[in-house]
Amino acid sequence: MQKGSSVGLLKRLFRGEGTTSIVPGVVVGARYSDRHHMTSVWVVERISSIGASTYPLVSLAREGRPDLKKTVSLAVIEEGEDYRPAV
């Protein structure tokens, strides 16, 4: 995560916006492009709430390469700085 997005996360936490419900647009099967690697499309496989985490975690698999996976905070997708909906 880049510095700008981590600062946004910290600001939301200190303003009391840390408790986030799952956004209707972020659902299993939703597709997102990585803003830094435009050719990569990631598909939401699972949305999990972890007791110790303020934000749910989103498990992503790369489209066409299901062996490549990553897990990010729902906040990272919501902010739109690193991921945007794929067309």
SEFIZA-3560 file (N, C-alpha, C; in Angstrom, 3 decimals):
REM SEFIZA-3560
<numar><xx>0.842</xx><yy>-1.166</yy><zz>0.000</zz><atom>N</atom></numar>
<numar><xx>0.000</xx><yy>0.000</yy><zz>0.000</zz><atom>CA</atom></numar>
<numar><xx>0.889</xx><yy>1.232</yy><zz>0.000</zz><atom>C</atom></numar>
<numar><xx>0.509</xx><yy>2.217</yy><zz>-0.780</zz><atom>N</atom></numar>
<numar><xx>1.301</xx><yy>3.428</yy><zz>-0.857</zz><atom>CA</atom></numar>
<numar><xx>0.997</xx><yy>4.341</yy><zz>0.322</zz><atom>C</atom></numar>
<numar><xx>1.866</xx><yy>5.308</yy><zz>0.527</zz><atom>N</atom></numar>
<numar><xx>1.738</xx><yy>6.221</yy><zz>1.657</zz><atom>CA</atom></numar>
<numar><xx>0.401</xx><yy>6.956</yy><zz>1.646</zz><atom>C</atom></numar>
<numar><xx>-0.049</xx><yy>7.419</yy><zz>0.498</zz><atom>N</atom></numar>
<numar><xx>-1.295</xx><yy>8.181</yy><zz>0.415</zz><atom>CA</atom></numar>
<numar><xx>-2.491</xx><yy>7.381</yy><zz>0.880</zz><atom>C</atom></numar>
<numar><xx>-2.571</xx><yy>6.121</yy><zz>0.501</zz><atom>N</atom></numar>
<numar><xx>-3.724</xx><yy>5.328</yy><zz>0.896</zz><atom>CA</atom></numar>
<numar><xx>-3.648</xx><yy>4.942</yy><zz>2.362</zz><atom>C</atom></numar>
<numar><xx>-2.456</xx><yy>4.762</yy><zz>2.922</zz><atom>N</atom></numar>
<numar><xx>-2.360</xx><yy>4.446</yy><zz>4.345</zz><atom>CA</atom></numar>
<numar><xx>-2.718</xx><yy>5.668</yy><zz>5.179</zz><atom>C</atom></numar>
<numar><xx>-2.405</xx><yy>6.865</yy><zz>4.703</zz><atom>N</atom></numar>
<numar><xx>-2.771</xx><yy>8.081</yy><zz>5.419</zz><atom>CA</atom></numar>
<numar><xx>-4.291</xx><yy>8.227</yy><zz>5.421</zz><atom>C</atom></numar>
<numar><xx>-4.946</xx><yy>7.938</yy><zz>4.290</zz><atom>N</atom></numar>
<numar><xx>-6.405</xx><yy>7.998</yy><zz>4.220</zz><atom>CA</atom></numar>
<numar><xx>-7.047</xx><yy>7.029</yy><zz>5.193</zz><atom>C</atom></numar>
<numar><xx>-6.483</xx><yy>5.848</yy><zz>5.310</zz><atom>N</atom></numar>
<numar><xx>-6.986</xx><yy>4.843</yy><zz>6.242</zz><atom>CA</atom></numar>
<numar><xx>-6.857</xx><yy>5.342</yy><zz>7.673</zz><atom>C</atom></numar>
<numar><xx>-5.710</xx><yy>5.910</yy><zz>8.023</zz><atom>N</atom></numar>
<numar><xx>-5.506</xx><yy>6.419</yy><zz>9.376</zz><atom>CA</atom></numar>
<numar><xx>-6.470</xx><yy>7.565</yy><zz>9.695</zz><atom>C</atom></numar>
<numar><xx>-6.705</xx><yy>8.444</yy><zz>8.728</zz><atom>N</atom></numar>
<numar><xx>-7.637</xx><yy>9.552</yy><zz>8.950</zz><atom>CA</atom></numar>
<numar><xx>-9.034</xx><yy>9.021</yy><zz>9.244</zz><atom>C</atom></numar>
<numar><xx>-9.481</xx><yy>8.010</yy><zz>8.481</zz><atom>N</atom></numar>
<numar><xx>-10.807</xx><yy>7.441</yy><zz>8.710</zz><atom>CA</atom></numar>
<numar><xx>-10.894</xx><yy>6.781</yy><zz>10.078</zz><atom>C</atom></numar>
<numar><xx>-9.840</xx><yy>6.100</yy><zz>10.492</zz><atom>N</atom></numar>
<numar><xx>-9.846</xx><yy>5.438</yy><zz>11.794</zz><atom>CA</atom></numar>
<numar><xx>-9.981</xx><yy>6.452</yy><zz>12.923</zz><atom>C</atom></numar>
<numar><xx>-9.249</xx><yy>7.578</yy><zz>12.828</zz><atom>N</atom></numar>
<numar><xx>-9.297</xx><yy>8.579</yy><zz>13.880</zz><atom>CA</atom></numar>
<numar><xx>-10.583</xx><yy>9.398</yy><zz>13.860</zz><atom>C</atom></numar>
<numar><xx>-11.277</xx><yy>9.421</yy><zz>12.736</zz><atom>N</atom></numar>
<numar><xx>-12.567</xx><yy>10.105</yy><zz>12.672</zz><atom>CA</atom></numar>
<numar><xx>-13.701</xx><yy>9.178</yy><zz>13.101</zz><atom>C</atom></numar>
<numar><xx>-13.372</xx><yy>7.927</yy><zz>13.439</zz><atom>N</atom></numar>
<numar><xx>-14.402</xx><yy>6.990</yy><zz>13.866</zz><atom>CA</atom></numar>
<numar><xx>-15.097</xx><yy>6.295</yy><zz>12.723</zz><atom>C</atom></numar>
<numar><xx>-14.492</xx><yy>6.302</yy><zz>11.532</zz><atom>N</atom></numar>
<numar><xx>-15.095</xx><yy>5.664</yy><zz>10.372</zz><atom>CA</atom></numar>
<numar><xx>-14.501</xx><yy>4.289</yy><zz>10.125</zz><atom>C</atom></numar>
<numar><xx>-13.876</xx><yy>3.718</yy><zz>11.123</zz><atom>N</atom></numar>
<numar><xx>-13.211</xx><yy>2.438</yy><zz>10.953</zz><atom>CA</atom></numar>
<numar><xx>-14.145</xx><yy>1.269</yy><zz>10.780</zz><atom>C</atom></numar>
<numar><xx>-15.349</xx><yy>1.364</yy><zz>11.284</zz><atom>N</atom></numar>
<numar><xx>-16.278</xx><yy>0.264</yy><zz>11.132</zz><atom>CA</atom></numar>
<numar><xx>-17.031</xx><yy>0.447</yy><zz>9.832</zz><atom>C</atom></numar>
<numar><xx>-16.762</xx><yy>-0.411</yy><zz>8.892</zz><atom>N</atom></numar>
<numar><xx>-17.329</xx><yy>-0.304</yy><zz>7.560</zz><atom>CA</atom></numar>
<numar><xx>-18.126</xx><yy>-1.559</yy><zz>7.251</zz><atom>C</atom></numar>
<numar><xx>-19.326</xx><yy>-1.384</yy><zz>6.728</zz><atom>N</atom></numar>
<numar><xx>-20.072</xx><yy>-2.541</yy><zz>6.274</zz><atom>CA</atom></numar>
<numar><xx>-19.644</xx><yy>-2.853</yy><zz>4.840</zz><atom>C</atom></numar>
<numar><xx>-19.922</xx><yy>-4.041</yy><zz>4.399</zz><atom>N</atom></numar>
<numar><xx>-19.515</xx><yy>-4.445</yy><zz>3.057</zz><atom>CA</atom></numar>
<numar><xx>-20.293</xx><yy>-3.629</yy><zz>2.032</zz><atom>C</atom></numar>
<numar><xx>-19.567</xx><yy>-2.997</yy><zz>1.125</zz><atom>N</atom></numar>
<numar><xx>-20.145</xx><yy>-2.140</yy><zz>0.104</zz><atom>CA</atom></numar>
<numar><xx>-20.866</xx><yy>-3.004</yy><zz>-0.918</zz><atom>C</atom></numar>
<numar><xx>-22.097</xx><yy>-2.629</yy><zz>-1.325</zz><atom>N</atom></numar>
<numar><xx>-22.841</xx><yy>-3.452</yy><zz>-2.274</zz><atom>CA</atom></numar>
<numar><xx>-22.090</xx><yy>-3.724</yy><zz>-3.570</zz><atom>C</atom></numar>
<numar><xx>-21.233</xx><yy>-2.801</yy><zz>-4.020</zz><atom>N</atom></numar>
<numar><xx>-20.498</xx><yy>-2.999</yy><zz>-5.260</zz><atom>CA</atom></numar>
<numar><xx>-19.378</xx><yy>-4.015</yy><zz>-5.148</zz><atom>C</atom></numar>
<numar><xx>-18.876</xx><yy>-4.239</yy><zz>-3.945</zz><atom>N</atom></numar>
<numar><xx>-17.802</xx><yy>-5.206</yy><zz>-3.745</zz><atom>CA</atom></numar>
<numar><xx>-18.449</xx><yy>-6.529</yy><zz>-3.352</zz><atom>C</atom></numar>
<numar><xx>-18.609</xx><yy>-7.400</yy><zz>-4.333</zz><atom>N</atom></numar>
<numar><xx>-19.248</xx><yy>-8.694</yy><zz>-4.134</zz><atom>CA</atom></numar>
<numar><xx>-18.386</xx><yy>-9.776</yy><zz>-4.766</zz><atom>C</atom></numar>
<numar><xx>-18.610</xx><yy>-11.002</yy><zz>-4.351</zz><atom>N</atom></numar>
<numar><xx>-17.890</xx><yy>-12.126</yy><zz>-4.952</zz><atom>CA</atom></numar>
<numar><xx>-18.176</xx><yy>-12.122</yy><zz>-6.449</zz><atom>C</atom></numar>
<numar><xx>-17.124</xx><yy>-12.229</yy><zz>-7.240</zz><atom>N</atom></numar>
<numar><xx>-17.241</xx><yy>-12.205</yy><zz>-8.693</zz><atom>CA</atom></numar>
<numar><xx>-16.970</xx><yy>-10.844</yy><zz>-9.311</zz><atom>C</atom></numar>
<numar><xx>-16.957</xx><yy>-9.773</yy><zz>-8.491</zz><atom>N</atom></numar>
<numar><xx>-16.663</xx><yy>-8.429</yy><zz>-9.013</zz><atom>CA</atom></numar>
<numar><xx>-15.222</xx><yy>-8.412</yy><zz>-9.525</zz><atom>C</atom></numar>
<numar><xx>-14.985</xx><yy>-7.638</yy><zz>-10.589</zz><atom>N</atom></numar>
<numar><xx>-13.671</xx><yy>-7.582</yy><zz>-11.235</zz><atom>CA</atom></numar>
<numar><xx>-13.073</xx><yy>-6.184</yy><zz>-11.059</zz><atom>C</atom></numar>
<numar><xx>-11.780</xx><yy>-6.159</yy><zz>-10.716</zz><atom>N</atom></numar>
<numar><xx>-11.069</xx><yy>-4.897</yy><zz>-10.508</zz><atom>CA</atom></numar>
<numar><xx>-9.748</xx><yy>-4.907</yy><zz>-11.247</zz><atom>C</atom></numar>
<numar><xx>-9.389</xx><yy>-3.740</yy><zz>-11.794</zz><atom>N</atom></numar>
<numar><xx>-8.086</xx><yy>-3.560</yy><zz>-12.437</zz><atom>CA</atom></numar>
<numar><xx>-7.143</xx><yy>-2.934</yy><zz>-11.438</zz><atom>C</atom></numar>
<numar><xx>-5.914</xx><yy>-3.379</yy><zz>-11.478</zz><atom>N</atom></numar>
<numar><xx>-4.860</xx><yy>-2.785</yy><zz>-10.663</zz><atom>CA</atom></numar>
<numar><xx>-4.427</xx><yy>-1.511</yy><zz>-11.375</zz><atom>C</atom></numar>
<numar><xx>-4.505</xx><yy>-0.384</yy><zz>-10.712</zz><atom>N</atom></numar>
<numar><xx>-4.170</xx><yy>0.899</yy><zz>-11.356</zz><atom>CA</atom></numar>
<numar><xx>-2.703</xx><yy>0.977</yy><zz>-11.795</zz><atom>C</atom></numar>
<numar><xx>-1.834</xx><yy>0.205</yy><zz>-11.158</zz><atom>N</atom></numar>
<numar><xx>-0.415</xx><yy>0.261</yy><zz>-11.477</zz><atom>CA</atom></numar>
<numar><xx>-0.026</xx><yy>-0.736</yy><zz>-12.569</zz><atom>C</atom></numar>
<numar><xx>-0.841</xx><yy>-1.755</yy><zz>-12.758</zz><atom>N</atom></numar>
<numar><xx>-0.607</xx><yy>-2.770</yy><zz>-13.796</zz><atom>CA</atom></numar>
<numar><xx>-1.922</xx><yy>-2.955</yy><zz>-14.526</zz><atom>C</atom></numar>
<numar><xx>-2.196</xx><yy>-2.074</yy><zz>-15.463</zz><atom>N</atom></numar>
<numar><xx>-3.500</xx><yy>-2.003</yy><zz>-16.113</zz><atom>CA</atom></numar>
<numar><xx>-3.923</xx><yy>-3.311</yy><zz>-16.784</zz><atom>C</atom></numar>
<numar><xx>-2.978</xx><yy>-4.166</yy><zz>-17.132</zz><atom>N</atom></numar>
<numar><xx>-3.342</xx><yy>-5.413</yy><zz>-17.797</zz><atom>CA</atom></numar>
<numar><xx>-3.837</xx><yy>-6.466</yy><zz>-16.820</zz><atom>C</atom></numar>
<numar><xx>-3.615</xx><yy>-6.268</yy><zz>-15.535</zz><atom>N</atom></numar>
<numar><xx>-4.037</xx><yy>-7.243</yy><zz>-14.525</zz><atom>CA</atom></numar>
<numar><xx>-5.477</xx><yy>-6.982</yy><zz>-14.101</zz><atom>C</atom></numar>
<numar><xx>-6.302</xx><yy>-8.030</yy><zz>-14.160</zz><atom>N</atom></numar>
<numar><xx>-7.666</xx><yy>-7.962</yy><zz>-13.659</zz><atom>CA</atom></numar>
<numar><xx>-7.776</xx><yy>-8.970</yy><zz>-12.530</zz><atom>C</atom></numar>
<numar><xx>-8.326</xx><yy>-8.510</yy><zz>-11.404</zz><atom>N</atom></numar>
<numar><xx>-8.456</xx><yy>-9.341</yy><zz>-10.209</zz><atom>CA</atom></numar>
<numar><xx>-9.926</xx><yy>-9.555</yy><zz>-9.905</zz><atom>C</atom></numar>
<numar><xx>-10.292</xx><yy>-10.797</yy><zz>-9.584</zz><atom>N</atom></numar>
<numar><xx>-11.676</xx><yy>-11.172</yy><zz>-9.319</zz><atom>CA</atom></numar>
<numar><xx>-11.839</xx><yy>-11.461</yy><zz>-7.831</zz><atom>C</atom></numar>
<numar><xx>-12.880</xx><yy>-10.902</yy><zz>-7.230</zz><atom>N</atom></numar>
<numar><xx>-13.160</xx><yy>-11.133</yy><zz>-5.805</zz><atom>CA</atom></numar>
<numar><xx>-13.611</xx><yy>-12.583</yy><zz>-5.632</zz><atom>C</atom></numar>
<numar><xx>-12.873</xx><yy>-13.334</yy><zz>-4.804</zz><atom>N</atom></numar>
<numar><xx>-13.225</xx><yy>-14.718</yy><zz>-4.509</zz><atom>CA</atom></numar>
<numar><xx>-13.969</xx><yy>-14.853</yy><zz>-3.184</zz><atom>C</atom></numar>
<numar><xx>-13.609</xx><yy>-13.989</yy><zz>-2.223</zz><atom>N</atom></numar>
<numar><xx>-14.186</xx><yy>-14.124</yy><zz>-0.881</zz><atom>CA</atom></numar>
<numar><xx>-14.045</xx><yy>-12.794</yy><zz>-0.146</zz><atom>C</atom></numar>
<numar><xx>-15.028</xx><yy>-12.503</yy><zz>0.708</zz><atom>N</atom></numar>
<numar><xx>-14.970</xx><yy>-11.344</yy><zz>1.595</zz><atom>CA</atom></numar>
<numar><xx>-15.105</xx><yy>-11.893</yy><zz>3.004</zz><atom>C</atom></numar>
<numar><xx>-14.090</xx><yy>-11.647</yy><zz>3.823</zz><atom>N</atom></numar>
<numar><xx>-14.039</xx><yy>-12.237</yy><zz>5.162</zz><atom>CA</atom></numar>
<numar><xx>-13.926</xx><yy>-11.161</yy><zz>6.225</zz><atom>C</atom></numar>
<numar><xx>-14.630</xx><yy>-11.363</yy><zz>7.325</zz><atom>N</atom></numar>
<numar><xx>-14.464</xx><yy>-10.498</yy><zz>8.489</zz><atom>CA</atom></numar>
<numar><xx>-13.609</xx><yy>-11.243</yy><zz>9.498</zz><atom>C</atom></numar>
<numar><xx>-12.539</xx><yy>-10.613</yy><zz>9.925</zz><atom>N</atom></numar>
<numar><xx>-11.631</xx><yy>-11.184</yy><zz>10.905</zz><atom>CA</atom></numar>
<numar><xx>-11.838</xx><yy>-10.423</yy><zz>12.209</zz><atom>C</atom></numar>
<numar><xx>-11.992</xx><yy>-11.135</yy><zz>13.307</zz><atom>N</atom></numar>
<numar><xx>-12.279</xx><yy>-10.505</yy><zz>14.590</zz><atom>CA</atom></numar>
<numar><xx>-11.312</xx><yy>-9.403</yy><zz>14.984</zz><atom>C</atom></numar>
<numar><xx>-10.024</xx><yy>-9.555</yy><zz>14.695</zz><atom>N</atom></numar>
<numar><xx>-9.027</xx><yy>-8.577</yy><zz>15.106</zz><atom>CA</atom></numar>
<numar><xx>-8.934</xx><yy>-7.393</yy><zz>14.140</zz><atom>C</atom></numar>
<numar><xx>-9.578</xx><yy>-7.487</yy><zz>12.979</zz><atom>N</atom></numar>
<numar><xx>-9.471</xx><yy>-6.453</yy><zz>11.958</zz><atom>CA</atom></numar>
<numar><xx>-10.713</xx><yy>-5.564</yy><zz>11.960</zz><atom>C</atom></numar>
<numar><xx>-10.499</xx><yy>-4.271</yy><zz>11.787</zz><atom>N</atom></numar>
<numar><xx>-11.602</xx><yy>-3.322</yy><zz>11.706</zz><atom>CA</atom></numar>
<numar><xx>-12.320</xx><yy>-3.441</yy><zz>10.369</zz><atom>C</atom></numar>
<numar><xx>-11.577</xx><yy>-3.753</yy><zz>9.327</zz><atom>N</atom></numar>
<numar><xx>-12.136</xx><yy>-3.847</yy><zz>7.983</zz><atom>CA</atom></numar>
<numar><xx>-12.186</xx><yy>-5.306</yy><zz>7.526</zz><atom>C</atom></numar>
<numar><xx>-13.202</xx><yy>-5.656</yy><zz>6.756</zz><atom>N</atom></numar>
<numar><xx>-13.216</xx><yy>-6.988</yy><zz>6.145</zz><atom>CA</atom></numar>
<numar><xx>-12.049</xx><yy>-7.116</yy><zz>5.167</zz><atom>C</atom></numar>
<numar><xx>-11.639</xx><yy>-8.340</yy><zz>4.927</zz><atom>N</atom></numar>
<numar><xx>-10.567</xx><yy>-8.627</yy><zz>3.976</zz><atom>CA</atom></numar>
<numar><xx>-11.162</xx><yy>-9.206</yy><zz>2.705</zz><atom>C</atom></numar>
<numar><xx>-10.595</xx><yy>-8.833</yy><zz>1.577</zz><atom>N</atom></numar>
<numar><xx>-11.067</xx><yy>-9.285</yy><zz>0.281</zz><atom>CA</atom></numar>
<numar><xx>-9.990</xx><yy>-10.162</yy><zz>-0.344</zz><atom>C</atom></numar>
<numar><xx>-10.356</xx><yy>-11.395</yy><zz>-0.679</zz><atom>N</atom></numar>
<numar><xx>-9.439</xx><yy>-12.319</yy><zz>-1.353</zz><atom>CA</atom></numar>
<numar><xx>-9.663</xx><yy>-12.198</yy><zz>-2.849</zz><atom>C</atom></numar>
<numar><xx>-8.577</xx><yy>-11.941</yy><zz>-3.577</zz><atom>N</atom></numar>
<numar><xx>-8.632</xx><yy>-11.747</yy><zz>-5.023</zz><atom>CA</atom></numar>
<numar><xx>-7.806</xx><yy>-12.809</yy><zz>-5.736</zz><atom>C</atom></numar>
<numar><xx>-8.262</xx><yy>-13.218</yy><zz>-6.905</zz><atom>N</atom></numar>
<numar><xx>-7.504</xx><yy>-14.119</yy><zz>-7.775</zz><atom>CA</atom></numar>
<numar><xx>-7.360</xx><yy>-13.426</yy><zz>-9.122</zz><atom>C</atom></numar>
<numar><xx>-6.199</xx><yy>-13.558</yy><zz>-9.717</zz><atom>N</atom></numar>
<numar><xx>-5.970</xx><yy>-12.908</yy><zz>-11.012</zz><atom>CA</atom></numar>
<numar><xx>-6.730</xx><yy>-13.653</yy><zz>-12.102</zz><atom>C</atom></numar>
<numar><xx>-7.455</xx><yy>-12.899</yy><zz>-12.895</zz><atom>N</atom></numar>
<numar><xx>-8.226</xx><yy>-13.481</yy><zz>-13.983</zz><atom>CA</atom></numar>
<numar><xx>-7.282</xx><yy>-14.134</yy><zz>-14.993</zz><atom>C</atom></numar>
<numar><xx>-7.572</xx><yy>-15.374</yy><zz>-15.341</zz><atom>N</atom></numar>
<numar><xx>-6.719</xx><yy>-16.104</yy><zz>-16.276</zz><atom>CA</atom></numar>
<numar><xx>-5.533</xx><yy>-16.775</yy><zz>-15.610</zz><atom>C</atom></numar>
<numar><xx>-5.256</xx><yy>-16.453</yy><zz>-14.368</zz><atom>N</atom></numar>
<numar><xx>-4.158</xx><yy>-17.043</yy><zz>-13.586</zz><atom>CA</atom></numar>
<numar><xx>-4.642</xx><yy>-17.301</yy><zz>-12.165</zz><atom>C</atom></numar>
<numar><xx>-5.569</xx><yy>-18.248</yy><zz>-11.962</zz><atom>N</atom></numar>
<numar><xx>-6.149</xx><yy>-18.467</yy><zz>-10.633</zz><atom>CA</atom></numar>
<numar><xx>-5.136</xx><yy>-18.895</yy><zz>-9.573</zz><atom>C</atom></numar>
<numar><xx>-3.920</xx><yy>-19.253</yy><zz>-10.000</zz><atom>N</atom></numar>
<numar><xx>-2.874</xx><yy>-19.608</yy><zz>-9.039</zz><atom>CA</atom></numar>
<numar><xx>-2.274</xx><yy>-18.364</yy><zz>-8.380</zz><atom>C</atom></numar>
<numar><xx>-2.502</xx><yy>-17.179</yy><zz>-8.957</zz><atom>N</atom></numar>
<numar><xx>-2.008</xx><yy>-15.926</yy><zz>-8.376</zz><atom>CA</atom></numar>
<numar><xx>-3.126</xx><yy>-15.305</yy><zz>-7.554</zz><atom>C</atom></numar>
<numar><xx>-2.880</xx><yy>-15.151</yy><zz>-6.264</zz><atom>N</atom></numar>
<numar><xx>-3.898</xx><yy>-14.630</yy><zz>-5.350</zz><atom>CA</atom></numar>
<numar><xx>-3.302</xx><yy>-13.541</yy><zz>-4.472</zz><atom>C</atom></numar>
<numar><xx>-4.183</xx><yy>-12.683</yy><zz>-3.961</zz><atom>N</atom></numar>
<numar><xx>-3.768</xx><yy>-11.672</yy><zz>-2.990</zz><atom>CA</atom></numar>
<numar><xx>-4.952</xx><yy>-11.353</yy><zz>-2.099</zz><atom>C</atom></numar>
<numar><xx>-4.644</xx><yy>-10.854</yy><zz>-0.920</zz><atom>N</atom></numar>
<numar><xx>-5.668</xx><yy>-10.438</yy><zz>0.032</zz><atom>CA</atom></numar>
<numar><xx>-5.411</xx><yy>-8.981</yy><zz>0.395</zz><atom>C</atom></numar>
<numar><xx>-6.450</xx><yy>-8.174</yy><zz>0.284</zz><atom>N</atom></numar>
<numar><xx>-6.347</xx><yy>-6.754</yy><zz>0.614</zz><atom>CA</atom></numar>
<numar><xx>-7.515</xx><yy>-6.370</yy><zz>1.508</zz><atom>C</atom></numar>
<numar><xx>-7.380</xx><yy>-5.268</yy><zz>2.193</zz><atom>N</atom></numar>
<numar><xx>-8.465</xx><yy>-4.737</yy><zz>3.003</zz><atom>CA</atom></numar>
<numar><xx>-9.557</xx><yy>-4.197</yy><zz>2.082</zz><atom>C</atom></numar>
<numar><xx>-10.794</xx><yy>-4.324</yy><zz>2.503</zz><atom>N</atom></numar>
<numar><xx>-11.907</xx><yy>-3.758</yy><zz>1.748</zz><atom>CA</atom></numar>
<numar><xx>-11.703</xx><yy>-2.260</yy><zz>1.544</zz><atom>C</atom></numar>
<numar><xx>-11.093</xx><yy>-1.596</yy><zz>2.522</zz><atom>N</atom></numar>
<numar><xx>-10.845</xx><yy>-0.159</yy><zz>2.427</zz><atom>CA</atom></numar>
<numar><xx>-9.965</xx><yy>0.190</yy><zz>1.227</zz><atom>C</atom></numar>
<numar><xx>-9.029</xx><yy>-0.678</yy><zz>0.889</zz><atom>N</atom></numar>
<numar><xx>-8.144</xx><yy>-0.422</yy><zz>-0.251</zz><atom>CA</atom></numar>
<numar><xx>-8.958</xx><yy>-0.375</yy><zz>-1.539</zz><atom>C</atom></numar>
<numar><xx>-9.914</xx><yy>-1.270</yy><zz>-1.682</zz><atom>N</atom></numar>
<numar><xx>-10.754</xx><yy>-1.274</yy><zz>-2.878</zz><atom>CA</atom></numar>
<numar><xx>-11.706</xx><yy>-0.085</yy><zz>-2.861</zz><atom>C</atom></numar>
<numar><xx>-12.287</xx><yy>0.204</yy><zz>-1.704</zz><atom>N</atom></numar>
<numar><xx>-13.223</xx><yy>1.326</yy><zz>-1.589</zz><atom>CA</atom></numar>
<numar><xx>-12.567</xx><yy>2.657</yy><zz>-1.940</zz><atom>C</atom></numar>
<numar><xx>-11.324</xx><yy>2.856</yy><zz>-1.521</zz><atom>N</atom></numar>
<numar><xx>-10.645</xx><yy>4.134</yy><zz>-1.765</zz><atom>CA</atom></numar>
<numar><xx>-10.440</xx><yy>4.398</yy><zz>-3.245</zz><atom>C</atom></numar>
<numar><xx>-10.274</xx><yy>3.352</yy><zz>-4.029</zz><atom>N</atom></numar>
<numar><xx>-10.122</xx><yy>3.518</yy><zz>-5.465</zz><atom>CA</atom></numar>
<numar><xx>-8.772</xx><yy>4.027</yy><zz>-5.913</zz><atom>C</atom></numar>
<numar><xx>-7.801</xx><yy>4.112</yy><zz>-5.005</zz><atom>N</atom></numar>
<numar><xx>-6.478</xx><yy>4.581</yy><zz>-5.389</zz><atom>CA</atom></numar>
<numar><xx>-5.656</xx><yy>3.480</yy><zz>-6.060</zz><atom>C</atom></numar>
<numar><xx>-5.829</xx><yy>2.246</yy><zz>-5.610</zz><atom>N</atom></numar>
<numar><xx>-5.039</xx><yy>1.135</yy><zz>-6.147</zz><atom>CA</atom></numar>
<numar><xx>-5.839</xx><yy>0.244</yy><zz>-7.094</zz><atom>C</atom></numar>
<numar><xx>-7.157</xx><yy>0.193</yy><zz>-6.926</zz><atom>N</atom></numar>
<numar><xx>-8.001</xx><yy>-0.654</yy><zz>-7.755</zz><atom>CA</atom></numar>
<numar><xx>-9.212</xx><yy>0.135</yy><zz>-8.237</zz><atom>C</atom></numar>
<numar><xx>-9.650</xx><yy>-0.196</yy><zz>-9.455</zz><atom>N</atom></numar>
<numar><xx>-10.865</xx><yy>0.411</yy><zz>-9.995</zz><atom>CA</atom></numar>
<numar><xx>-11.665</xx><yy>-0.698</yy><zz>-10.667</zz><atom>C</atom></numar>
<numar><xx>-12.966</xx><yy>-0.560</yy><zz>-10.771</zz><atom>N</atom></numar>
<numar><xx>-13.762</xx><yy>-1.601</yy><zz>-11.433</zz><atom>CA</atom></numar>
<numar><xx>-13.269</xx><yy>-1.846</yy><zz>-12.852</zz><atom>C</atom></numar>
<numar><xx>-13.116</xx><yy>-3.108</yy><zz>-13.211</zz><atom>N</atom></numar>
<numar><xx>-12.644</xx><yy>-3.468</yy><zz>-14.552</zz><atom>CA</atom></numar>
<numar><xx>-13.783</xx><yy>-3.346</yy><zz>-15.546</zz><atom>C</atom></numar>
<numar><xx>-13.454</xx><yy>-2.969</yy><zz>-16.742</zz><atom>N</atom></numar>
<numar><xx>-14.465</xx><yy>-2.849</yy><zz>-17.803</zz><atom>CA</atom></numar>
<numar><xx>-14.437</xx><yy>-4.045</yy><zz>-18.708</zz><atom>C</atom></numar>
//
